């Protein structure tokens, strides 16, 4: 999981559920996923995805999954249209 995604999840959780829950959630995610910084490969891949698909923020998510050759866990159907992206559906 990109550290940029972690930041977004933390911020949304902080707004909706408070700091205690945000802290618990990020620690749980850090156990379940490898945290990866956004490097030039991911940044450029994100720009290409955003340019082609006009998907706000999803660009970093998809680019990170593609760069690491791991599935992208999502419930957003927009991810289906990204070439070379393996998607695992969250229900």
C-alpha positions as CSV (number, residue, x, y, z in Angstrom):
1,X,0.0,0.0,0.0
2,X,1.3,3.4,-0.9
3,X,2.1,5.7,2.0
4,X,0.0,8.3,0.1
5,X,-3.0,6.0,0.4
6,X,-2.2,5.5,4.1
7,X,-2.3,9.3,4.5
8,X,-5.7,9.5,2.8
9,X,-7.2,6.6,4.9
10,X,-5.8,8.2,8.1
11,X,-7.3,11.6,7.2
12,X,-10.7,10.2,6.3
13,X,-10.8,8.1,9.5
14,X,-9.6,11.0,11.6
15,X,-12.5,13.2,10.2
16,X,-15.2,10.5,10.7
17,X,-14.1,8.5,13.7
18,X,-11.3,10.4,15.5
19,X,-7.6,9.9,16.2
20,X,-7.8,6.8,18.4
21,X,-9.6,4.9,15.6
22,X,-7.3,6.3,12.9
23,X,-4.3,5.2,14.9
24,X,-5.7,1.7,15.3
25,X,-6.6,1.5,11.6
26,X,-3.2,2.5,10.3
27,X,-1.4,0.1,12.6
28,X,-3.7,-2.7,11.4
29,X,-3.1,-1.8,7.8
30,X,0.6,-1.7,8.3
31,X,0.4,-5.4,9.6
32,X,-1.6,-6.5,6.6
33,X,0.1,-4.6,3.8
34,X,3.6,-3.6,2.9
35,X,3.9,0.2,3.0
36,X,5.7,1.7,0.0
37,X,6.8,5.3,-0.6
38,X,5.8,6.9,-3.8
39,X,9.0,6.7,-6.0
40,X,9.5,8.2,-9.5
41,X,8.1,5.0,-11.2
42,X,4.9,5.1,-9.2
43,X,4.5,8.9,-9.6
44,X,4.9,8.7,-13.4
45,X,2.7,5.6,-13.6
46,X,0.0,7.5,-11.5
47,X,0.2,10.5,-13.9
48,X,-0.3,8.2,-16.9
49,X,-3.3,6.4,-15.3
50,X,-4.8,9.8,-14.3
51,X,-4.3,11.2,-17.8
52,X,-6.0,8.1,-19.4
53,X,-8.8,7.4,-17.0
54,X,-9.4,10.7,-15.2
55,X,-9.5,9.0,-11.8
56,X,-8.7,11.3,-8.9
57,X,-6.5,9.6,-6.2
58,X,-7.1,6.2,-7.7
59,X,-4.0,6.9,-9.9
60,X,-1.6,6.4,-6.9
61,X,-3.5,3.2,-5.8
62,X,-3.4,1.6,-9.2
63,X,0.2,2.7,-10.0
64,X,1.5,1.3,-6.7
65,X,-0.2,-2.0,-7.3
66,X,1.1,-2.2,-10.9
67,X,4.7,-1.3,-9.9
68,X,4.7,-4.0,-7.1
69,X,2.9,-6.6,-9.3
70,X,0.3,-7.1,-6.6
71,X,-3.5,-7.0,-6.7
72,X,-5.4,-3.8,-6.1
73,X,-8.0,-4.3,-3.4
74,X,-11.1,-2.1,-4.2
75,X,-14.8,-1.8,-4.5
76,X,-14.5,0.8,-7.3
77,X,-15.5,-0.5,-10.7
78,X,-13.3,2.2,-12.4
79,X,-10.3,0.0,-11.6
80,X,-11.5,-2.6,-14.1
81,X,-10.6,-0.5,-17.0
82,X,-6.9,-0.1,-16.1
83,X,-4.7,-2.3,-18.4
84,X,-2.4,-4.7,-16.6
85,X,-4.0,-4.2,-13.1
86,X,-5.0,-7.2,-11.1
87,X,-8.1,-6.4,-9.0
88,X,-9.4,-8.1,-5.9
89,X,-12.9,-7.0,-5.0
90,X,-13.9,-5.8,-1.6
91,X,-17.5,-6.5,-0.8
